[in-house]
Amino acid sequence: MNFSKEILFSELMELKNNAYVPYSNFRVASIVYLKNGEKVVGVNVENAAYNPTICAERCVLPQVYAQGYDANDVELMTLYTDSDNVGTPCGTCRQTMTELLQPEQIVMIFNKKGYCKSVTVSELLPDSFTEKDL
């Protein structure tokens, strides 16, 4: 598939408005584009008890699996953070991405200015802990 950065950013900017962020006001959105043309979306959802807060990445990826897809069905993962810098995923999200996506899966990360950085899952968490380490 051919993805336009402008369209991807526009879709993320619209989706970010669905984030539930009454405490930090820091919106994060993620869209997983599947090879069959379908999209799965996720946003961060905060909680007054911070531990149950759900990051956008950990919102969208379990939905991919719940809908009957897996890592082999993913064409592209995008991520938006309400940041002047490119806000990369937290450690828990990186581990989740390592578990649920292919190591060479491309992730395009946008900031609020539309700047985009493309990385692979293995670049986000080199020397990750996997099933091979069990």
KEVEXDREN-938565 format. One record per residue: residue number from 1; residue in one letter; chain; x, y, z of N, C-alpha, C, O in turn. Coordinates in Angstrom, 3 decimals, padded with zeros to 6 digits. Example, Ala and Ser with C-alpha at 12.3 -4.5 7.8 and 13.67 -1.06 7.14 Angstrom:
% KEVEXDREN-938565
ATOM resi resn chain    neast   nnorth      nup   caeast  canorth     caup    ceast   cnorth      cup    oeast   onorth      oup
ATOM    1    a     A  013.190 -005.690  007.800  012.300 -004.500  007.800  013.200 -003.300  007.800  014.236 -003.319  008.465
ATOM    2    s     A  012.850 -002.250  007.080  013.670 -001.060  007.140  012.900  000.030  007.870  013.409  001.138  008.039
***
This chain:
% KEVEXDREN-938565
ATOM resi resn chain    neast   nnorth      nup   caeast  canorth     caup    ceast   cnorth      cup    oeast   onorth      oup
ATOM    1    m     A  000.838 -001.190  000.000  000.000  000.000  000.000  000.880  001.249  000.000  002.000  001.242  000.510
ATOM    2    n     A  000.357  002.291 -000.569  001.070  003.561 -000.608  000.435  004.496  000.413 -000.744  004.833  000.304
ATOM    3    f     A  001.210  004.910  001.398  000.694  005.749  002.470  001.242  007.168  002.359  002.454  007.365  002.267
ATOM    4    s     A  000.359  008.141  002.368  000.749  009.542  002.370  000.906  010.000  003.812 -000.006  009.829  004.622
ATOM    5    k     A  002.057  010.580  004.138  002.281  011.069  005.502  001.232  012.105  005.890  000.812  012.161  007.046
ATOM    6    e     A  000.811  012.919  004.938 -000.184  013.945  005.221 -001.530  013.322  005.606 -002.185  013.783  006.541
ATOM    7    i     A -001.939  012.276  004.885 -003.206  011.609  005.200 -003.099  010.872  006.531 -004.019  010.930  007.346
ATOM    8    l     A -001.981  010.180  006.757 -001.787  009.471  008.022 -001.862  010.447  009.187 -002.534  010.182  010.184
ATOM    9    f     A -001.170  011.579  009.060 -001.169  012.589  010.120 -002.568  013.137  010.333 -002.989  013.319  011.475
ATOM   10    s     A -003.291  013.401  009.265 -004.652  013.923  009.365 -005.569  012.946  010.106 -006.364  013.358  010.950
ATOM   11    e     A -005.457  011.662  009.791 -006.272  010.656  010.469 -005.927  010.572  011.957 -006.817  010.433  012.796
ATOM   12    l     A -004.639  010.656  012.282 -004.219  010.625  013.685 -004.693  011.863  014.432 -005.120  011.769  015.583
ATOM   13    m     A -004.623  013.028  013.784 -005.069  014.267  014.422 -006.567  014.214  014.748 -007.000  014.726  015.780
ATOM   14    e     A -007.339  013.602  013.877 -008.771  013.451  014.145 -009.007  012.449  015.271 -009.810  012.699  016.169
ATOM   15    l     A -008.315  011.327  015.223 -008.485  010.277  016.227 -008.068  010.738  017.616 -008.703  010.357  018.600
ATOM   16    k     A -007.017  011.548  017.723 -006.514  011.968  019.035 -007.591  012.641  019.874 -007.522  012.621  021.103
ATOM   17    n     A -008.579  013.231  019.228 -009.656  013.890  019.956 -010.506  012.911  020.770 -011.252  013.330  021.654
ATOM   18    n     A -010.399  011.622  020.481 -011.140  010.602  021.231 -010.420  010.174  022.510 -010.993  009.451  023.324
ATOM   19    a     A -009.182  010.606  022.697 -008.419  010.234  023.896 -009.109  010.784  025.139 -009.681  011.874  025.117
ATOM   20    y     A -009.047  010.016  026.216 -009.603  010.433  027.506 -008.426  010.811  028.393 -007.776  009.946  028.982
ATOM   21    v     A -008.155  012.121  028.485 -006.949  012.600  029.165 -007.255  013.769  030.107 -006.683  014.847  029.946
ATOM   22    p     A -008.146  013.577  031.088 -008.514  014.693  031.957 -007.409  015.129  032.912 -007.508  016.206  033.500
ATOM   23    y     A -006.373  014.336  033.081 -005.325  014.648  034.059 -004.095  015.254  033.401 -003.591  016.276  033.865
ATOM   24    s     A -003.610  014.648  032.342 -002.387  015.137  031.695 -002.663  016.038  030.490 -001.824  016.858  030.116
ATOM   25    n     A -003.831  015.883  029.891 -004.152  016.564  028.634 -003.134  016.236  027.537 -002.955  017.022  026.606
ATOM   26    f     A -002.473  015.093  027.639 -001.475  014.638  026.662 -002.106  013.528  025.836 -002.222  012.390  026.293
ATOM   27    r     A -002.506  013.861  024.635 -003.234  012.925  023.778 -002.276  012.048  022.971 -001.273  012.518  022.435
ATOM   28    v     A -002.614  010.769  022.901 -001.858  009.821  022.095 -002.872  009.005  021.299 -003.892  008.572  021.834
ATOM   29    a     A -002.584  008.802  020.030 -003.463  008.022  019.157 -002.620  007.069  018.335 -001.463  007.355  018.026
ATOM   30    s     A -003.203  005.937  017.982 -002.498  004.953  017.170 -003.483  004.308  016.204 -004.624  004.015  016.561
ATOM   31    i     A -003.026  004.093  014.986 -003.821  003.388  013.986 -002.964  002.274  013.411 -001.827  002.505  012.999
ATOM   32    v     A -003.507  001.072  013.385 -002.861 -000.058  012.738 -003.586 -000.280  011.418 -004.797 -000.500  011.391
ATOM   33    y     A -002.839 -000.222  010.336 -003.373 -000.452  009.002 -003.100 -001.906  008.635 -001.947 -002.337  008.607
ATOM   34    l     A -004.141 -002.650  008.358 -004.002 -004.063  008.031 -003.820 -004.250  006.528 -004.200 -003.391  005.732
ATOM   35    k     A -003.245 -005.363  006.161 -002.978 -005.648  004.756 -004.258 -005.753  003.935 -004.230 -005.552  002.721
ATOM   36    n     A -005.387 -006.068  004.585 -006.653 -006.186  003.865 -007.365 -004.843  003.695 -008.486 -004.799  003.189
ATOM   37    g     A -006.722 -003.750  004.114 -007.292 -002.419  003.962 -008.068 -001.927  005.174 -008.439 -000.754  005.230
ATOM   38    e     A -008.319 -002.797  006.143 -009.025 -002.404  007.360 -008.091 -001.607  008.259 -006.868 -001.691  008.140
ATOM   39    k     A -008.691 -000.829  009.168 -007.934 -000.065  010.160 -008.434 -000.435  011.545 -009.623 -000.685  011.741
ATOM   40    v     A -007.523 -000.467  012.497 -007.854 -000.652  013.904 -007.272  000.557  014.628 -006.124  000.937  014.396
ATOM   41    v     A -008.081  001.165  015.515 -007.657  002.407  016.151 -007.559  002.256  017.663 -008.206  001.397  018.261
ATOM   42    g     A -006.733  003.112  018.270 -006.602  003.135  019.723 -006.165  004.509  020.190 -005.469  005.229  019.473
ATOM   43    v     A -006.578  004.867  021.397 -006.181  006.129  022.022 -005.811  005.849  023.470 -006.156  004.803  024.020
ATOM   44    n     A -005.098  006.804  024.086 -004.800  006.632  025.503 -006.027  006.984  026.330 -006.788  007.892  025.995
ATOM   45    v     A -006.199  006.242  027.418 -007.335  006.408  028.325 -006.768  006.461  029.736 -006.294  005.456  030.264
ATOM   46    e     A -006.822  007.656  030.346 -006.258  007.843  031.682 -007.233  007.402  032.765 -008.422  007.191  032.524
ATOM   47    n     A -006.686  007.272  033.955 -007.457  006.880  035.117 -006.868  007.628  036.313 -005.654  007.810  036.397
ATOM   48    a     A -007.732  008.060  037.238 -007.248  008.784  038.416 -006.249  007.948  039.219 -005.325  008.494  039.823
ATOM   49    a     A -006.428  006.643  039.227 -005.436  005.728  039.782 -004.519  005.390  038.605 -004.876  004.556  037.774
ATOM   50    y     A -003.361  006.012  038.522 -002.550  005.995  037.302 -002.208  004.609  036.763 -002.088  004.450  035.548
ATOM   51    n     A -002.054  003.636  037.592 -001.657  002.314  037.124 -002.597  001.742  036.057 -002.105  001.121  035.115
ATOM   52    p     A -003.924  001.917  036.151 -004.784  001.353  035.106 -004.860  002.173  033.815 -005.608  001.804  032.910
ATOM   53    t     A -004.113  003.265  033.705 -004.117  004.049  032.480 -003.682  003.164  031.310 -002.763  002.355  031.442
ATOM   54    i     A -004.347  003.323  030.172 -004.048  002.515  028.992 -003.428  003.400  027.923 -004.021  004.400  027.519
ATOM   55    c     A -002.251  003.040  027.471 -001.597  003.759  026.381 -002.279  003.394  025.065 -002.891  002.332  024.956
ATOM   56    a     A -002.176  004.262  024.077 -002.810  004.012  022.781 -002.302  002.722  022.138 -003.070  001.971  021.538
ATOM   57    e     A -000.998  002.477  022.270 -000.430  001.273  021.669 -001.001  000.006  022.304 -001.268 -000.979  021.615
ATOM   58    r     A -001.187  000.044  023.633 -001.744 -001.118  024.328 -003.262 -001.141  024.246 -003.892 -002.078  024.737
ATOM   59    c     A -003.849 -000.139  023.644 -005.276 -000.135  023.337 -005.507 -000.767  021.968 -006.394 -001.605  021.808
ATOM   60    v     A -004.703 -000.363  020.979 -004.942 -000.798  019.606 -004.496 -002.233  019.338 -005.213 -002.978  018.670
ATOM   61    l     A -003.337 -002.637  019.839 -002.819 -003.961  019.480 -003.670 -005.121  019.994 -003.889 -006.068  019.237
ATOM   62    p     A -004.160 -005.105  021.229 -005.057 -006.201  021.628 -006.337 -006.257  020.787 -006.904 -007.332  020.588
ATOM   63    q     A -006.792 -005.092  020.292 -007.968 -005.092  019.419 -007.682 -005.800  018.104 -008.551 -006.485  017.565
ATOM   64    v     A -006.459 -005.639  017.579 -006.084 -006.335  016.350 -006.304 -007.838  016.548 -006.902 -008.503  015.702
ATOM   65    y     A -005.818 -008.358  017.666 -005.943 -009.791  017.955 -007.383 -010.170  018.274 -007.849 -011.231  017.858
ATOM   66    a     A -008.092 -009.321  019.006 -009.492 -009.604  019.354 -010.361 -009.691  018.106 -011.359 -010.412  018.088
ATOM   67    q     A -009.982 -008.956  017.060 -010.749 -008.981  015.823 -010.315 -010.115  014.893 -010.775 -010.205  013.755
ATOM   68    g     A -009.423 -010.979  015.389 -009.041 -012.165  014.633 -007.820 -012.007  013.754 -007.526 -012.891  012.949
ATOM   69    y     A -007.104 -010.909  013.885 -005.898 -010.685  013.099 -004.675 -010.966  013.959 -004.790 -011.180  015.166
ATOM   70    d     A -003.497 -010.964  013.325 -002.253 -011.101  014.073 -001.158 -010.287  013.391 -001.437 -009.529  012.462
ATOM   71    a     A  000.065 -010.436  013.835  001.186 -009.641  013.338  001.365 -009.761  011.826  001.800 -008.811  011.175
ATOM   72    n     A  001.035 -010.907  011.272  001.200 -011.116  009.838  000.210 -010.303  009.005  000.418 -010.128  007.805
ATOM   73    d     A -000.849 -009.811  009.616 -001.867 -009.036  008.910 -001.586 -007.539  008.916 -002.268 -006.782  008.226
ATOM   74    v     A -000.601 -007.106  009.678 -000.337 -005.678  009.845  000.546 -005.158  008.718  001.623 -005.690  008.452
ATOM   75    e     A  000.063 -004.104  008.063  000.835 -003.423  007.015  001.674 -002.302  007.609  002.843 -002.147  007.256
ATOM   76    l     A  001.074 -001.501  008.528  001.739 -000.332  009.076  001.107  000.011  010.419 -000.100 -000.148  010.604
ATOM   77    m     A  001.925  000.481  011.351  001.419  001.019  012.611  001.825  002.477  012.681  002.979  002.818  012.423
ATOM   78    t     A  000.869  003.350  013.032  001.173  004.766  013.195  000.884  005.166  014.629  000.082  004.545  015.326
ATOM   79    l     A  001.560  006.217  015.043  001.424  006.701  016.410  001.532  008.219  016.401  002.358  008.783  015.683
ATOM   80    y     A  000.700  008.877  017.196  000.735  010.327  017.347  000.887  010.638  018.823  000.221  010.027  019.660
ATOM   81    t     A  001.764  011.591  019.152  001.843  012.078  020.525  001.728  013.590  020.516  002.246  014.253  019.617
ATOM   82    d     A  001.059  014.128  021.500  000.857  015.570  021.665  002.151  016.207  022.155  002.182  016.799  023.234
ATOM   83    s     A  003.202  016.091  021.381  004.524  016.503  021.821  005.199  017.368  020.763  004.954  017.207  019.568
ATOM   84    d     A  006.048  018.286  021.212  006.875  019.043  020.280  007.977  018.156  019.723  008.416  018.337  018.587
ATOM   85    n     A  008.422  017.194  020.527  009.407  016.208  020.096  008.654  014.987  019.574  007.426  014.931  019.636
ATOM   86    v     A  009.388  014.027  019.068  008.761  012.765  018.682  008.715  011.904  019.935  009.747  011.410  020.387
ATOM   87    g     A  007.518  011.720  020.502  007.353  010.934  021.720  007.267  009.461  021.406  006.258  008.994  020.877
ATOM   88    t     A  008.307  008.728  021.723  008.310  007.298  021.432  007.564  006.529  022.517  007.348  007.056  023.608
ATOM   89    p     A  007.165  005.283  022.230  006.398  004.494  023.194  007.150  004.252  024.504  008.380  004.194  024.536
ATOM   90    c     A  006.378  004.112  025.576  006.963  003.788  026.877  007.494  002.350  026.850  007.246  001.610  025.898
ATOM   91    g     A  008.212  001.967  027.883  008.802  000.636  027.935  007.784 -000.486  027.879  008.008 -001.495  027.210
ATOM   92    t     A  006.665 -000.322  028.578  005.624 -001.363  028.570  005.054 -001.516  027.169  004.813 -002.635  026.717
ATOM   93    c     A  004.837 -000.401  026.476  004.314 -000.464  025.107  005.325 -001.087  024.158  004.954 -001.845  023.261
ATOM   94    r     A  006.599 -000.771  024.352  007.637 -001.365  023.499  007.651 -002.879  023.648  007.781 -003.603  022.661
ATOM   95    q     A  007.516 -003.357  024.882  007.488 -004.798  025.103  006.242 -005.410  024.474  006.316 -006.485  023.878
ATOM   96    t     A  005.101 -004.740  024.598  003.859 -005.227  023.991  003.995 -005.277  022.478  003.572 -006.245  021.846
ATOM   97    m     A  004.579 -004.248  021.898  004.783 -004.216  020.454  005.712 -005.342  020.017  005.495 -005.962  018.976
ATOM   98    t     A  006.744 -005.606  020.811  007.672 -006.699  020.507  006.945 -008.032  020.503  007.234 -008.900  019.678
ATOM   99    e     A  006.014 -008.194  021.411  005.264 -009.445  021.533  004.238 -009.618  020.420  004.035 -010.730  019.933
ATOM  100    l     A  003.584 -008.522  020.010  002.419 -008.637  019.125  002.663 -008.220  017.672  001.768 -008.360  016.839
ATOM  101    l     A  003.857 -007.712  017.354  004.189 -007.322  015.983  005.465 -008.021  015.539  006.194 -008.577  016.361
ATOM  102    q     A  005.731 -007.991  014.251  006.966 -008.548  013.717  008.133 -007.612  014.068  007.929 -006.401  014.146
ATOM  103    p     A  009.342 -008.134  014.280  010.486 -007.290  014.632  010.765 -006.184  013.609  011.201 -005.097  013.990
ATOM  104    e     A  010.524 -006.435  012.333  010.809 -005.447  011.294  009.585 -004.614  010.908  009.608 -003.894  009.909
ATOM  105    q     A  008.513 -004.716  011.709  007.312 -003.918  011.448  007.650 -002.430  011.527  008.253 -001.980  012.501
ATOM  106    i     A  007.268 -001.676  010.514  007.490 -000.227  010.496  006.436  000.454  011.370  005.246  000.147  011.295
ATOM  107    v     A  006.906  001.382  012.196  006.037  002.218  013.028  006.382  003.663  012.686  007.525  004.094  012.833
ATOM  108    m     A  005.376  004.402  012.229  005.573  005.821  011.910  005.039  006.630  013.071  003.861  006.535  013.415
ATOM  109    i     A  005.921  007.443  013.688  005.567  008.221  014.877  005.540  009.700  014.510  006.529  010.251  014.027
ATOM  110    f     A  004.392  010.333  014.747  004.204  011.751  014.442  004.135  012.566  015.723  003.635  012.094  016.745
ATOM  111    n     A  004.650  013.814  015.661  004.442  014.744  016.763  003.338  015.718  016.370  002.778  015.609  015.279
ATOM  112    k     A  003.020  016.666  017.242  001.889  017.557  016.971  002.156  018.544  015.841  001.228  019.195  015.361
ATOM  113    k     A  003.396  018.663  015.414  003.732  019.539  014.297  003.712  018.800  012.956  003.924  019.403  011.904
ATOM  114    g     A  003.455  017.486  013.005  003.420  016.696  011.783  004.739  016.065  011.403  004.824  015.360  010.398
ATOM  115    y     A  005.791  016.315  012.213  007.074  015.674  011.951  006.914  014.171  012.164  006.235  013.739  013.096
ATOM  116    c     A  007.534  013.389  011.307  007.379  011.932  011.369  008.739  011.248  011.425  009.670  011.610  010.706
ATOM  117    k     A  008.825  010.258  012.294  010.018  009.411  012.401  009.559  007.973  012.179  008.602  007.523  012.810
ATOM  118    s     A  010.227  007.258  011.297  009.904  005.850  011.051  010.957  004.966  011.694  012.157  005.167  011.504
ATOM  119    v     A  010.491  003.985  012.457  011.379  003.032  013.115  010.773  001.642  013.004  009.587  001.489  012.713
ATOM  120    t     A  011.595  000.639  013.237  011.069 -000.721  013.326  010.855 -001.066  014.799  011.403 -000.416  015.689
ATOM  121    v     A  010.066 -002.077  015.034  009.826 -002.526  016.408  011.140 -002.940  017.060  011.371 -002.632  018.229
ATOM  122    s     A  012.002 -003.632  016.321  013.284 -004.067  016.910  014.192 -002.884  017.233  015.019 -002.973  018.140
ATOM  123    e     A  014.050 -001.783  016.507  014.833 -000.587  016.843  014.313  000.069  018.122  015.081  000.671  018.873
ATOM  124    l     A  013.009 -000.051  018.366  012.445  000.522  019.581  012.885 -000.234  020.832  013.033  000.356  021.902
ATOM  125    l     A  013.094 -001.546  020.691  013.490 -002.350  021.848  014.525 -003.393  021.422  014.209 -004.575  021.286
ATOM  126    p     A  015.773 -002.937  021.212  016.812 -003.903  020.850  017.076 -004.863  022.012  016.898 -004.511  023.178
ATOM  127    d     A  017.491 -006.049  021.680  017.777 -007.079  022.694  016.581 -007.315  023.609  016.728 -007.483  024.820
ATOM  128    s     A  015.398 -007.324  023.009  014.174 -007.481  023.795  014.043 -008.874  024.380  014.655 -009.832  023.907
ATOM  129    f     A  013.240 -008.961  025.409  012.917 -010.233  026.058  011.770 -010.863  025.275  010.704 -010.259  025.152
ATOM  130    t     A  011.973 -012.065  024.745  010.946 -012.742  023.952  010.735 -014.155  024.469  011.343 -014.582  025.451
ATOM  131    e     A  009.851 -014.867  023.775  009.571 -016.261  024.148  010.831 -017.111  024.085  010.918 -018.135  024.763
ATOM  132    k     A  011.793 -016.709  023.294  013.070 -017.447  023.190  013.865 -017.377  024.486  014.744 -018.206  024.722
ATOM  133    d     A  013.562 -016.389  025.330  014.279 -016.230  026.583  013.640 -016.987  027.743  014.187 -017.013  028.846
ATOM  134    l     A  012.504 -017.594  027.502  011.806 -018.322  028.573  012.379 -019.708  028.777  011.907 -020.451  029.638
***
